[in-house]
Amino acid sequence: MGTTPLGSWNDGSAKRAIVGFVTSAAVEGSPGFVAPMDRAAVFDDDGTLWVEKPAPVQMAFVLGKLAARLPRAERTGPRPRGRARPLP
């Protein structure tokens, strides 16, 4: 990988844009300079933005999708005792 910024990336427009932006933001006196106290960046392993612990978010998504697939009667709770369940 070496010491080149994003050394494992192929040279292309995305890599050049990111390196250019970071360089501009980090060099004091450049038009795009951002003071260290004002900087914030979050990247996941693949470069996407994501929460640190995704399991609760994923579980909420899955449960929401499952609930939407249930018929309305089944979402409201159990049926009263002694009542037959209709055949599908």
Backbone as ProteinMPNN parsed JSONL, in Angstrom:
{"seq_chain_A": "MGTTPLGSWNDGSAKRAIVGFVTSAAVEGSPGFVAPMDRAAVFDDDGTLWVEKPAPVQMAFVLGKLAARLPRAERTGPRPRGRARPLP", "coords_chain_A": {"N_chain_A": [[0.809, -1.203, 0.0], [1.899, 1.29, 0.742], [2.799, 4.782, 1.296], [1.142, 6.465, -0.002], [-1.79, 8.468, -0.284], [-4.81, 6.748, 0.093], [-3.811, 4.365, -0.996], [-4.554, 1.771, -1.802], [-6.558, 2.144, -3.607], [-7.724, 2.359, -7.018], [-6.411, 4.612, -9.456], [-8.422, 7.274, -10.201], [-11.324, 9.343, -10.946], [-12.874, 9.564, -8.593], [-11.063, 8.966, -6.496], [-9.184, 11.038, -6.915], [-10.812, 13.27, -6.448], [-11.517, 12.965, -3.714], [-8.983, 12.982, -2.426], [-8.112, 15.51, -3.25], [-10.066, 17.153, -2.044], [-9.665, 16.625, 0.731], [-7.005, 17.441, 0.994], [-7.254, 20.178, 0.355], [-8.931, 20.986, 2.453], [-7.283, 20.585, 4.627], [-5.001, 22.168, 4.36], [-3.788, 25.024, 5.638], [-4.792, 28.281, 4.804], [-5.613, 27.691, 2.254], [-8.399, 27.975, -0.083], [-10.421, 26.17, 0.612], [-9.992, 25.538, 3.259], [-10.57, 24.036, 6.417], [-10.964, 24.507, 9.766], [-9.405, 22.522, 12.336], [-11.1, 22.044, 14.593], [-13.597, 22.245, 13.48], [-13.922, 20.116, 11.823], [-15.361, 17.041, 10.741], [-15.722, 13.675, 10.066], [-16.98, 10.583, 8.94], [-16.451, 7.304, 8.151], [-17.135, 4.09, 6.939], [-15.823, 0.729, 6.607], [-16.029, 0.279, 3.857], [-16.274, 2.781, 2.829], [-18.787, 3.861, 3.052], [-21.398, 5.613, 4.813], [-22.432, 4.733, 8.039], [-24.018, 3.435, 10.987], [-22.35, 2.837, 14.159], [-23.017, 0.484, 15.567], [-24.88, -1.562, 13.936], [-26.893, -3.501, 14.345], [-29.347, -2.997, 15.976], [-30.667, -1.137, 14.305], [-30.967, -2.576, 11.926], [-32.565, -4.679, 12.887], [-34.923, -3.299, 13.634], [-35.73, -2.468, 11.101], [-36.225, -4.959, 9.814], [-38.237, -6.066, 11.493], [-40.231, -4.151, 11.126], [-40.802, -4.511, 8.389], [-41.747, -7.162, 8.448], [-44.024, -6.885, 10.093], [-45.599, -5.292, 8.455], [-46.321, -7.106, 6.531], [-48.097, -8.817, 7.719], [-51.557, -9.742, 8.068], [-54.092, -7.348, 8.953], [-55.698, -8.135, 11.171], [-54.074, -9.946, 12.555], [-52.106, -8.32, 13.485], [-53.223, -6.883, 15.526], [-53.311, -8.355, 17.822], [-53.813, -11.334, 19.916], [-56.481, -13.662, 19.082], [-59.798, -13.76, 20.495], [-60.536, -16.217, 23.068], [-61.84, -19.446, 22.247], [-62.75, -18.935, 19.744], [-62.78, -19.941, 16.392], [-60.081, -20.242, 14.167], [-59.905, -18.932, 10.915], [-59.548, -20.87, 7.899], [-56.757, -20.779, 5.631]], "CA_chain_A": [[0.0, 0.0, 0.0], [2.777, 2.457, 0.727], [2.381, 5.974, 2.029], [0.285, 7.278, -0.859], [-3.167, 8.5, 0.208], [-5.707, 5.765, -0.526], [-2.907, 3.57, -1.814], [-5.163, 0.564, -2.354], [-7.559, 2.538, -4.6], [-7.304, 2.624, -8.392], [-6.418, 6.032, -9.762], [-9.624, 7.633, -10.942], [-11.905, 10.635, -10.572], [-13.323, 9.539, -7.191], [-9.874, 9.079, -5.65], [-8.625, 12.389, -7.067], [-11.72, 14.223, -5.796], [-11.394, 12.83, -2.26], [-7.651, 13.458, -2.021], [-8.11, 16.957, -3.46], [-10.903, 17.785, -1.016], [-8.997, 16.517, 2.031], [-5.822, 18.302, 0.942], [-7.727, 21.558, 0.417], [-9.479, 21.24, 3.789], [-6.234, 20.478, 5.641], [-3.903, 23.119, 4.156], [-4.158, 26.351, 6.116], [-4.626, 29.31, 3.789], [-6.28, 27.328, 0.997], [-9.798, 28.437, -0.073], [-11.302, 25.181, 1.226], [-9.488, 25.172, 4.586], [-11.522, 23.844, 7.513], [-10.228, 24.434, 11.03], [-9.523, 21.193, 12.94], [-12.261, 21.942, 15.498], [-14.821, 22.215, 12.672], [-13.901, 18.948, 10.941], [-16.018, 15.801, 11.167], [-15.851, 12.718, 8.967], [-17.283, 9.23, 9.381], [-16.401, 6.375, 7.032], [-17.12, 2.679, 7.275], [-14.751, 0.026, 5.908], [-16.15, 0.381, 2.4], [-16.437, 4.168, 2.446], [-20.164, 4.319, 3.221], [-21.749, 6.093, 6.148], [-23.256, 3.736, 8.716], [-23.923, 3.538, 12.442], [-21.301, 2.005, 14.738], [-23.599, -0.829, 15.891], [-26.053, -1.57, 13.063], [-27.886, -4.539, 14.643], [-30.677, -2.475, 16.331], [-31.279, -0.495, 13.135], [-31.367, -3.648, 11.023], [-33.682, -5.403, 13.511], [-36.114, -2.458, 13.5], [-36.134, -2.521, 9.699], [-36.789, -6.29, 9.537], [-39.513, -6.198, 12.207], [-41.202, -3.287, 10.45], [-41.206, -5.171, 7.139], [-42.568, -8.329, 8.8], [-45.319, -6.404, 10.589], [-46.37, -4.789, 7.319], [-46.798, -8.244, 5.74], [-49.161, -9.527, 8.436], [-52.901, -9.182, 7.918], [-54.431, -6.386, 10.013], [-56.242, -8.836, 12.337], [-52.995, -10.571, 13.308], [-51.276, -7.285, 14.087], [-53.911, -6.288, 16.665], [-53.149, -9.194, 19.005], [-54.402, -12.676, 19.826], [-57.937, -13.752, 18.934], [-60.469, -14.16, 21.751], [-60.588, -17.675, 23.263], [-63.051, -20.137, 21.791], [-63.088, -18.565, 18.374], [-62.009, -20.726, 15.436], [-59.253, -19.492, 13.234], [-60.316, -19.273, 9.546], [-58.562, -21.54, 7.069], [-56.186, -19.88, 4.618]], "C_chain_A": [[0.845, 1.258, 0.0], [2.22, 3.615, 1.537], [1.515, 6.901, 1.192], [-1.12, 7.304, -0.267], [-4.042, 7.531, -0.596], [-4.928, 4.856, -1.47], [-3.523, 2.327, -2.428], [-6.223, 0.874, -3.418], [-6.922, 2.642, -5.981], [-7.321, 4.134, -8.619], [-7.63, 6.329, -10.628], [-10.195, 8.93, -10.406], [-12.339, 10.666, -9.107], [-12.133, 9.716, -6.247], [-9.296, 10.486, -5.717], [-9.495, 13.427, -6.355], [-11.58, 14.166, -4.276], [-10.054, 13.373, -1.78], [-7.561, 14.976, -2.175], [-8.907, 17.691, -2.391], [-10.199, 17.779, 0.336], [-7.768, 17.417, 2.077], [-6.23, 19.769, 1.082], [-8.23, 21.903, 1.816], [-8.396, 21.284, 4.852], [-5.136, 21.515, 5.521], [-4.37, 24.522, 4.543], [-3.838, 27.393, 5.05], [-5.271, 28.962, 2.463], [-7.742, 27.76, 1.074], [-10.748, 27.456, 0.617], [-10.907, 24.783, 2.637], [-10.613, 25.1, 5.612], [-10.695, 23.672, 8.781], [-10.44, 23.062, 11.665], [-10.741, 21.024, 13.85], [-13.583, 21.829, 14.728], [-14.913, 20.985, 11.778], [-14.631, 17.778, 11.574], [-16.143, 14.902, 9.943], [-16.078, 11.337, 9.548], [-17.295, 8.334, 8.153], [-16.39, 4.96, 7.573], [-16.003, 2.027, 6.461], [-14.818, 0.196, 4.394], [-16.402, 1.808, 1.929], [-17.848, 4.702, 2.6], [-20.367, 4.845, 4.635], [-22.687, 5.08, 6.787], [-23.082, 3.903, 10.211], [-22.882, 2.56, 12.975], [-21.8, 0.592, 15.053], [-24.911, -0.959, 15.12], [-27.15, -2.565, 13.441], [-29.25, -3.976, 15.056], [-31.398, -1.831, 15.151], [-31.784, -1.555, 12.164], [-32.56, -4.418, 11.58], [-34.975, -4.593, 13.397], [-36.639, -2.489, 12.067], [-36.838, -3.844, 9.389], [-38.14, -6.45, 10.22], [-40.593, -5.328, 11.581], [-41.71, -3.904, 9.158], [-42.101, -6.379, 7.418], [-43.954, -7.907, 9.275], [-46.195, -5.918, 9.443], [-46.946, -5.928, 6.476], [-47.943, -8.999, 6.416], [-50.52, -8.904, 8.132], [-53.232, -8.313, 9.13], [-54.899, -7.101, 11.284], [-55.129, -9.445, 13.189], [-52.099, -9.533, 13.975], [-51.91, -6.719, 15.349], [-53.826, -7.143, 17.913], [-53.829, -10.538, 18.844], [-55.923, -12.623, 19.684], [-58.561, -14.145, 20.273], [-60.543, -15.689, 21.837], [-61.924, -18.231, 22.766], [-63.452, -19.789, 20.38], [-62.193, -19.335, 17.415], [-61.24, -19.793, 14.505], [-59.661, -19.885, 11.804], [-59.182, -19.967, 8.802], [-58.029, -20.593, 6.016], [-56.814, -20.058, 3.254]], "O_chain_A": [[0.512, 2.213, -0.701], [1.304, 3.457, 2.345], [1.187, 8.004, 1.627], [-1.604, 6.276, 0.206], [-3.998, 7.517, -1.826], [-5.346, 4.613, -2.603], [-3.065, 1.868, -3.474], [-6.732, -0.044, -4.062], [-5.742, 2.967, -6.111], [-8.146, 4.846, -8.046], [-7.831, 5.702, -11.667], [-9.616, 9.546, -9.512], [-12.186, 11.693, -8.446], [-12.187, 10.517, -5.314], [-8.954, 11.065, -4.685], [-8.976, 14.354, -5.734], [-11.529, 15.207, -3.62], [-10.005, 14.146, -0.823], [-6.992, 15.651, -1.318], [-8.474, 18.729, -1.89], [-10.14, 18.806, 1.013], [-7.519, 18.081, 3.083], [-5.616, 20.515, 1.844], [-7.978, 23.003, 2.309], [-8.563, 21.949, 5.874], [-4.4, 21.734, 6.483], [-5.217, 25.123, 3.882], [-2.753, 27.389, 4.468], [-5.461, 29.841, 1.623], [-8.282, 27.9, 2.171], [-11.776, 27.871, 1.152], [-11.423, 23.8, 3.168], [-11.482, 25.969, 5.673], [-9.831, 22.798, 8.857], [-11.525, 22.491, 11.554], [-11.348, 19.954, 13.866], [-14.58, 21.362, 15.28], [-15.891, 20.829, 11.047], [-14.538, 17.547, 12.78], [-16.622, 15.34, 8.898], [-15.444, 10.96, 10.534], [-18.06, 8.57, 7.218], [-15.709, 4.669, 8.556], [-15.312, 2.709, 5.705], [-13.786, 0.251, 3.726], [-16.711, 2.027, 0.758], [-18.096, 5.873, 2.314], [-19.586, 4.546, 5.538], [-23.633, 4.618, 6.148], [-22.081, 4.467, 10.654], [-22.567, 1.568, 12.319], [-21.084, -0.384, 14.831], [-25.951, -0.512, 15.602], [-28.251, -2.478, 12.898], [-30.257, -4.441, 14.523], [-32.614, -1.97, 15.017], [-32.894, -1.449, 11.642], [-33.47, -4.773, 10.831], [-36.024, -5.161, 13.09], [-37.849, -2.532, 11.846], [-37.908, -3.858, 8.781], [-39.093, -6.92, 9.598], [-41.753, -5.735, 11.516], [-42.902, -3.836, 8.858], [-43.09, -6.601, 6.719], [-44.952, -8.517, 8.891], [-47.41, -6.116, 9.464], [-47.946, -5.741, 5.783], [-48.676, -9.738, 5.758], [-50.628, -7.69, 7.959], [-52.697, -8.534, 10.217], [-54.519, -6.693, 12.381], [-55.231, -9.459, 14.416], [-51.403, -9.85, 14.94], [-51.209, -6.128, 16.17], [-54.238, -6.692, 18.982], [-54.359, -10.854, 17.779], [-56.566, -11.664, 20.111], [-57.911, -14.794, 21.093], [-60.605, -16.373, 20.816], [-62.969, -17.587, 22.852], [-64.437, -20.329, 19.877], [-60.977, -19.378, 17.603], [-61.705, -18.717, 14.128], [-59.753, -21.077, 11.514], [-58.007, -19.69, 9.041], [-58.745, -19.706, 5.552], [-56.434, -19.371, 2.306]]}, "name": "protein", "num_of_chains": 1, "seq": "MGTTPLGSWNDGSAKRAIVGFVTSAAVEGSPGFVAPMDRAAVFDDDGTLWVEKPAPVQMAFVLGKLAARLPRAERTGPRPRGRARPLP"}
